[in-house]
Amino acid sequence: MITIALHADNEKKVLLENFCIAYKNILNRYNLIATQSTGQHIALVTGLNISMLLSGGLGGDKQLETAIMNKEVDALITFERVSLDNFHEIADHNSLVRLCDYFSIPVATNIATAECLILALDQGELDWRETMKD
């Protein structure tokens, strides 16, 4: 089964929650993983079943990176607060995106791309990833 990783900075958790509410009927057909805080927020408002990693700052981000490297993630939706104010934090965010690039994992970093990705999943456009796992 396809696994979608959900990741959001504190300032973007509500955006990700709203996205998950809007696309709950699609998301509930997939394995979902998230860092603890993000996952708890989403599960609370949607009732979706989400496998929780540790909180991001306590190692959850590293667990997510490991899941990507172990080819346990088929798509990543990550919403981060990106501005010049947090430029030093962008390196952590970029590591997730770079790993997805390296392992050819579709990644959405904004709401528009996330909608495209979730609709592609709904139409079966990423089902080929399942055959790669065999």
Helices and strands as residue ranges (DSSP letters): E 3-8, G 10-12, H 13-22, H 24-27, E 31-34, H 36-46, E 51-52, G 56-58, H 60-69, E 75-79, G 84-89, H 90-102, E 107-108, H 111-122, H 128-133
